Amino acid sequence: MFDYSRLRRFPDVEAPNLQAWDATDELLVDWARTAGIAGDCIAVIGDEYGAITLALTDAGLHGIRVHQDLVTGRRALANNARALGSDPGAFTTHELDETLLRGAQLVLVQLPKSLAALDEIADAVARWAAPEVVLVAGGRVKHMTLTQNDVLARHFTSVHPQRATRKSRLLVASSPSSPPPSPPSPPAEKPLPVPETTTHVVSHTADGFSPVEFTLCAYGGAFAGSKLDIGTRALLDAMPTLSAGYRVQGSAVGRSQLRKNGTAEGQNASNGGSSDQISGVTNEGTRVIDLGCGTGALAVAFALQHPTATIVATDRSAAAVRSARATVSANGLDDRITVTLDDAGSELPDGGADLVLLNPPFHLGASVHEGAGRRLIEAAVRLVRPGGEVWTVFNSHLDHRRALTRAVGPTEQVSRTPKFTVTRSTRRARIPGEGTKR
């Protein structure tokens, strides 16, 4: 019997009330073990920390194909496989594409939170898996809805809910509907249906800022879809105040409201302004990181309002990264914004940013937990240079301002609503012993 208790969530947040598997994982594993299907005909989607994959390899199945949206889950699977001594050749990792599903007869799915993500998964399975494929999707009963059955029924002619067990339930879908015709030459990186697209306007005219219109794109698994979530909107609304000292293409925009420091004196004078010392963040060649970028709204809006800035937008979700790349391209910013799949900017250099934009999550899966946000705050400390800034939006009931002051440096409130607070933090000088990532 596989010992699930040996699994860890690392490098994701770990806490006594957070475990690396649930009863749904065990039900999916039990279904696969009794199905009598070879490992190389099984695909697993949404295996958060490797519980399904490693339990099946422990049962002697080999050739399993796995897709995990979060890079933290991918790293956790690899870590758990090493810790358990699992055969590294027993499974392979894939994106949500044809290589994952070609010839699959059984697809095991941990139900995603969004219906759009489930629709994208079901479409991919019906499109690329074997005609006799059976899709078995499971979740915790308290998070399941009848609409999930309807989504599966768009792509499969047979959908049967199973009896709930240990507060989890499986949905079994089979007999794929006839797939829609593929476009004549689908782009290599976008084999699935095109992203949902909407246009948004950031209506700011103060201090030299003109209204900015941009297109936002989203694939199924991206948080908030192609809409602006209200936290992102709050930070966008605060950008004119935050950017009050910026100089757009050499023309004065206004005196900085940031605390004065000595890091930008030369930059200010070279732009034709006063030699007074202003904020360490200037517009000339500003290096910006959008940490946890989602669909790329903050990165694109900032780039459009600051024409000389270069930006790295990074997220741990493959669906978010795919969406952000589409957003960047739709707005003609491929030469100025680079989008990466990474865990909290772990592959970016220390102190390489003048500015970090941060809209941290407050959920870990279906659980409300501050851990994910605190991890990103700690990452921002490493990524921003001394004198640089971190602009953060967070739920007003969270104690992130205190955490930012302690970790980053002096933090001021820029705006606040009953739901969201926007702050600006200035990175204090590095403490002795801090190294540099190369």
Secondary structure as UniProt FT lines:
FT   HELIX           4..6
FT   TURN            10..11
FT   TURN            16..17
FT   HELIX           23..35
FT   HELIX           39..41
FT   STRAND          42..45
FT   HELIX           51..58
FT   TURN            59..60
FT   STRAND          64..67
FT   HELIX           71..84
FT   TURN            88..89
FT   STRAND          91..93
FT   HELIX           98..101
FT   TURN            102..103
FT   STRAND          106..110
FT   HELIX           115..128
FT   TURN            131..132
FT   STRAND          134..140
FT   HELIX           141..143
FT   HELIX           146..153
FT   TURN            154..155
FT   STRAND          156..161
FT   TURN            166..167
FT   STRAND          168..176
FT   TURN            188..189
FT   STRAND          196..202
FT   HELIX           206..208
FT   STRAND          212..218
FT   TURN            220..221
FT   TURN            223..226
FT   HELIX           230..242
FT   TURN            243..245
FT   STRAND          247..248
FT   TURN            249..250
FT   STRAND          251..252
FT   HELIX           265..270
FT   TURN            271..272
FT   TURN            284..285
FT   STRAND          287..291
FT   TURN            294..295
FT   HELIX           297..305
FT   TURN            307..308
FT   STRAND          310..315
FT   HELIX           318..330
FT   TURN            331..332
FT   TURN            334..336
FT   STRAND          337..341
FT   TURN            344..347
FT   TURN            350..351
FT   STRAND          353..358
FT   STRAND          363..364
FT   TURN            365..366
FT   STRAND          367..368
FT   HELIX           371..383
FT   STRAND          384..395
FT   TURN            396..397
FT   HELIX           400..407
FT   STRAND          411..416
FT   STRAND          420..426
FT   TURN            432..433
//
